[in-house]
Amino acid sequence: MQLWAAFSFLLILISCQFGFLQPLSLFTAVPYPCYLPKNVGLCRAGFPNWYYNIKTRRCERFLYGGCKGNDNNFSDEQTCKVTC
């Protein structure tokens, strides 16, 4: 029985290594800028931009001040969706 379990484990490990099976993940990977919080920046220009809201898992509109902020800041909805 132990030999069978060891053989099965080895077979699964080899399958994952060569891409036959994808390892299970409890969480969907989110690219770097997408998990950052919305940051309007320090200035007050009010550009209508988009950010990815990790809680709602959607791209949402916000008013960007025009300076500073972070990388979770996209000029259009499509870029936000493709990135995140």
N, C-alpha and C positions, 0 to 999 in steps of 0.2 A: 504494500500500500504506500509506503514512504517513497519507494522508487517511482511509482506511478505519479505521485504528487510532485516529486522533483522533476520528472520528465515533463509534466504538464506545465509547470511553472517556467521551465526552460523554453518550451515551445512558445508560450505566450510572450516571454521576454524577447525572443528572436523575432516573432511576428511584429511586435511593436517597434523594434529597432529598424526593421526594414520597411515599415510603413504599411504592413498588411492590416494592422489594427491601429486605430488611433487611441492613445491613452485617454481615459475618462477624466473629465475636469468638472469640478463642482461649480466653477465660475467661468463665465465667458470672458475671455481676455479683452480688456479695453486698452486701446493705445494710450501712450503717455499723456497727451494734452487733454484727453477726454475726461479724465477723473479729477482734473483740477477744478476748483470752485469758480463760479462766475466772478469776474473781477472787472468792474467798470473802469478802473484806472483813476488817475489823479486829476486829469483835465476834465473840462465840461463841454466838449464839442457836441456830444449826442449823436454819434454815428449809429445807424441801425445795423447791428451785427448779430451774429448767431453764436451760441455756445451749446455744448452738450450737457444736459442735466442728468447726472448719474442716477438720481433718485427716480425720475420719470422715464429714463432711458430714451429720451427724445431730444432733438435739437430744438432749442427755443430762442426766440428773439430777445435781445436786450439792447439798451443804449450804451454804447462804448464811448467813454470820454475822449479818447483820441491819443492818450499817452499812458505809458506803463502798462498795467494789466498783466495778463499771463497768456500762455499759448492756447488756452481754451477760448479762442476768439476767432471766428471765421466771418469772412465778408459776405458769404451767401449760404443758404440752407443746404444746397447740394454738396458743397465742400465739407460742411459739418457732417452730413450723413455718410459721405464716402470715407471720411477719416475715422469717424467713431462708430 
